[in-house]
Amino acid sequence: MPGGPGRSCPRPFLAVTWAVNVCINAFYIAPAPVFPEMIPDLGITKALAGSLISFYLVAILLLQLPAGFVIDRFDPRPIVVAAGFGLTGLSAVMTTFPNYDALLLLRVLAGIPVAFIFVPSAFLVSRAFEHTPGRAVGMFLSAPPAGVALGTLLAPLLAAALGWPAVFVAFNLPLLGLLPAFYRLARGLPPRAPEAFGLGDYLQAFRNRELWKVGLAFACSYAAYIFFASWTPTYLTVIGLEDLALVGVIAATIPAVGILSRPLGGHLAETRFARDKRWVPGLAFLGLLLVSAFTPLFALGGLPLLVAAGFSAQFPFSVYYLFSAQVMPKRFGGSAYAFMNTVSLVGGAISPALAGLLVDVTGAFVAAFAMMAVNATLGLGLVAVVRER
């Protein structure tokens, strides 16, 4: 990534990159808050509506490692800009043709450019803050929960004013102004000349055992995050919480607390725990273990523990990216970030479905929380065998 003629402005670059990723994460969640209006209008089932979210994520998952390969072979700055404009165009078509088959196809296609936005953005942020990448990446990683919160809050209001099809394009329209600013500020980043490598070299890099240890630990953290974020509303109704507004507030707080916990984890990894960053995920998994063990015992009295679970699950996210960049050769820095994203998404895909199966089989959430306790224990074990960094 050769340096450009621009002056280095890392903080404005972080702010703009953060805003770009807030937009794409608001777009990701935007259909869900308007399902009550969309489902009868399109004449579809709830399962089909949910596929607008899940198939979009599958497309992103499948393109993560190819995106990492491209990042390490080419300059990612124009790729992010092109992907952002492509995403905006696709979202405009979604709003123009609001029928289910078109929306599903377009959502799958939209996952392709998104795969070339988030990981390159995180990688570029780490390049902009070479001396404090943990804190910078932690701040950047607060964009997804902020975007999800923004999309959840504003989508119903936009639907009421403009109709539900408008939510598909509304959150990407700011990209038209943000992407030129992103490219202008990115020109001042520290230089990095991508090294040539073959496909064999690329595949060989992923045989690194330390990388897999870190990736699996991230999968455990992300599995816990998605479990608590997705199943909390149902769990609260099962244990007798009848105030739907309170259920919504608690459920929304679990991802939203990541706006604080993700940057804090990166900050502590480079300050208080700089000598051994494993303390950050270690403490997080310990917290998840305690929450998973005690939440079912307290029923309604355990509501604060659910928020604590959301905090703990997201607390070590930036540390995993730091570890992966240290484990992989520098020429594969972008691929290291892509690998972390890929493995974490797999963990997030497995946990809610497995938890639902356990609840169906046993008739209670105790088994699902026991699964999360096992997951936290596994995470602790993985962190313990990662080399001190």
Solvent accessible surface area in square Angstrom, and as a share of the most:
residue,aa,sasa,rsa
1,M,1,0.00
2,P,82,0.52
3,G,38,0.36
4,G,31,0.29
5,P,113,0.71
6,G,29,0.28
7,R,194,0.71
8,S,62,0.40
9,C,26,0.16
10,P,43,0.27
11,R,194,0.71
12,P,64,0.40
13,F,1,0.00
14,L,23,0.12
15,A,59,0.46
16,V,22,0.13
17,T,0,0.00
18,W,84,0.29
19,A,26,0.20
20,V,1,0.00
21,N,0,0.00
22,V,13,0.07
23,C,13,0.08
24,I,3,0.02
25,N,21,0.11
26,A,0,0.00
27,F,0,0.00
28,Y,47,0.18
29,I,28,0.14
30,A,0,0.00
31,P,0,0.00
32,A,32,0.25
33,P,29,0.18
34,V,0,0.00
35,F,38,0.16
36,P,96,0.60
37,E,83,0.37
38,M,0,0.00
39,I,32,0.16
40,P,93,0.59
41,D,100,0.52
42,L,37,0.18
43,G,67,0.64
44,I,19,0.10
45,T,81,0.47
46,K,163,0.69
47,A,83,0.64
48,L,76,0.38
49,A,0,0.00
50,G,27,0.26
51,S,11,0.07
52,L,0,0.00
53,I,25,0.13
54,S,54,0.35
55,F,102,0.42
56,Y,2,0.01
57,L,59,0.29
58,V,73,0.42
59,A,7,0.05
60,I,18,0.09
61,L,41,0.21
62,L,123,0.61
63,L,45,0.22
64,Q,1,0.00
65,L,59,0.30
66,P,62,0.39
67,A,0,0.00
68,G,0,0.00
69,F,52,0.22
70,V,37,0.21
71,I,1,0.01
72,D,0,0.00
73,R,81,0.30
74,F,112,0.47
75,D,37,0.19
76,P,0,0.00
77,R,15,0.05
78,P,61,0.38
79,I,40,0.20
80,V,0,0.00
81,V,24,0.14
82,A,68,0.52
83,A,12,0.09
84,G,0,0.00
85,F,85,0.35
86,G,36,0.34
87,L,0,0.00
88,T,10,0.06
89,G,36,0.34
90,L,40,0.20
91,S,0,0.00
92,A,42,0.32
93,V,60,0.35
94,M,0,0.00
95,T,39,0.22
96,T,89,0.52
97,F,114,0.47
98,P,52,0.33
99,N,76,0.39
100,Y,29,0.11
101,D,110,0.57
102,A,25,0.19
103,L,0,0.00
104,L,43,0.21
105,L,108,0.54
106,L,18,0.09
107,R,0,0.00
108,V,47,0.27
109,L,68,0.34
110,A,0,0.00
111,G,0,0.00
112,I,71,0.36
113,P,17,0.11
114,V,9,0.05
115,A,0,0.00
116,F,32,0.13
117,I,0,0.00
118,F,28,0.12
119,V,1,0.01
120,P,0,0.00
121,S,0,0.00
122,A,1,0.00
123,F,10,0.04
124,L,0,0.00
125,V,0,0.00
126,S,15,0.10
127,R,48,0.18
128,A,13,0.10
129,F,34,0.14
130,E,89,0.40
131,H,177,0.79
132,T,41,0.24
133,P,29,0.18
134,G,0,0.00
135,R,80,0.29
136,A,4,0.03
137,V,0,0.00
138,G,0,0.00
139,M,95,0.42
140,F,0,0.00
141,L,4,0.02
142,S,4,0.03
143,A,0,0.00
144,P,20,0.12
145,P,1,0.00
146,A,14,0.11
147,G,0,0.00
148,V,27,0.15
149,A,39,0.30
150,L,69,0.34
151,G,0,0.00
152,T,60,0.35
153,L,121,0.60
154,L,60,0.30
155,A,0,0.00
156,P,54,0.34
157,L,112,0.56
158,L,45,0.22
159,A,12,0.09
160,A,92,0.71
161,A,81,0.63
162,L,125,0.62
163,G,28,0.27
164,W,19,0.07
165,P,27,0.17
166,A,13,0.10
167,V,0,0.00
168,F,0,0.00
169,V,22,0.12
170,A,23,0.18
171,F,13,0.05
172,N,0,0.00
173,L,88,0.44
174,P,66,0.42
175,L,0,0.00
176,L,92,0.46
177,G,53,0.51
178,L,38,0.19
179,L,0,0.00
180,P,62,0.39
181,A,18,0.14
182,F,1,0.00
183,Y,91,0.34
184,R,149,0.54
185,L,30,0.15
186,A,0,0.00
187,R,91,0.33
188,G,9,0.09
189,L,9,0.05
190,P,33,0.21
191,P,97,0.61
192,R,29,0.11
193,A,79,0.61
194,P,39,0.25
195,E,93,0.42
196,A,87,0.68
197,F,14,0.06
198,G,37,0.35
199,L,116,0.58
200,G,53,0.51
201,D,65,0.34
202,Y,12,0.04
203,L,104,0.52
204,Q,102,0.45
205,A,13,0.10
206,F,24,0.10
207,R,176,0.64
208,N,48,0.24
209,R,198,0.72
210,E,12,0.05
211,L,0,0.00
212,W,111,0.39
213,K,53,0.22
214,V,1,0.01
215,G,0,0.00
216,L,80,0.40
217,A,2,0.01
218,F,5,0.02
219,A,13,0.10
220,C,7,0.04
221,S,0,0.00
222,Y,42,0.16
223,A,9,0.07
224,A,1,0.01
225,Y,18,0.07
226,I,41,0.21
227,F,3,0.01
228,F,2,0.01
229,A,29,0.23
230,S,55,0.35
231,W,59,0.21
232,T,3,0.02
233,P,45,0.28
234,T,57,0.33
235,Y,8,0.03
236,L,0,0.00
237,T,66,0.39
238,V,96,0.55
239,I,42,0.21
240,G,42,0.40
241,L,22,0.11
242,E,154,0.69
243,D,77,0.40
244,L,135,0.67
245,A,75,0.58
246,L,69,0.34
247,V,10,0.06
248,G,37,0.36
249,V,93,0.54
250,I,16,0.08
251,A,16,0.12
252,A,51,0.40
253,T,44,0.26
254,I,0,0.00
255,P,19,0.12
256,A,29,0.23
257,V,27,0.15
258,G,0,0.00
259,I,73,0.37
260,L,112,0.56
261,S,0,0.00
262,R,10,0.04
263,P,18,0.11
264,L,62,0.31
265,G,0,0.00
266,G,0,0.00
267,H,76,0.34
268,L,43,0.21
269,A,0,0.00
270,E,31,0.14
271,T,57,0.33
272,R,173,0.63
273,F,32,0.13
274,A,44,0.34
275,R,222,0.81
276,D,23,0.12
277,K,25,0.11
278,R,54,0.20
279,W,141,0.50
280,V,0,0.00
281,P,1,0.00
282,G,15,0.15
283,L,75,0.37
284,A,3,0.02
285,F,0,0.00
286,L,79,0.39
287,G,21,0.21
288,L,2,0.01
289,L,49,0.24
290,L,91,0.45
291,V,8,0.05
292,S,3,0.02
293,A,51,0.40
294,F,91,0.38
295,T,0,0.00
296,P,35,0.22
297,L,132,0.66
298,F,114,0.47
299,A,43,0.33
300,L,78,0.39
301,G,59,0.57
302,G,1,0.01
303,L,33,0.16
304,P,95,0.60
305,L,51,0.25
306,L,2,0.01
307,V,42,0.24
308,A,41,0.32
309,A,0,0.00
310,G,0,0.00
311,F,55,0.23
312,S,15,0.10
313,A,0,0.00
314,Q,0,0.00
315,F,17,0.07
316,P,0,0.00
317,F,4,0.02
318,S,0,0.00
319,V,0,0.00
320,Y,2,0.01
321,Y,5,0.02
322,L,10,0.05
323,F,4,0.02
324,S,0,0.00
325,A,41,0.32
326,Q,89,0.40
327,V,17,0.10
328,M,6,0.03
329,P,66,0.41
330,K,182,0.77
331,R,72,0.26
332,F,3,0.01
333,G,8,0.08
334,G,0,0.00
335,S,0,0.00
336,A,0,0.00
337,Y,4,0.01
338,A,0,0.00
339,F,7,0.03
340,M,0,0.00
341,N,16,0.08
342,T,23,0.13
343,V,15,0.08
344,S,3,0.02
345,L,30,0.15
346,V,64,0.37
347,G,8,0.08
348,G,7,0.07
349,A,67,0.52
350,I,99,0.50
351,S,4,0.03
352,P,30,0.19
353,A,73,0.57
354,L,74,0.37
355,A,0,0.00
356,G,11,0.10
357,L,101,0.50
358,L,49,0.25
359,V,26,0.15
360,D,117,0.61
361,V,111,0.64
362,T,75,0.44
363,G,66,0.63
364,A,43,0.34
365,F,13,0.05
366,V,94,0.54
367,A,24,0.19
368,A,0,0.00
369,F,5,0.02
370,A,53,0.41
371,M,30,0.13
372,M,4,0.02
373,A,18,0.14
374,V,104,0.60
375,N,20,0.10
376,A,0,0.00
377,T,74,0.43
378,L,102,0.51
379,G,0,0.00
380,L,52,0.26
381,G,38,0.36
382,L,25,0.12
383,V,11,0.06
384,A,71,0.55
385,V,85,0.49
386,V,4,0.02
387,R,164,0.60
388,E,110,0.50
389,R,61,0.22
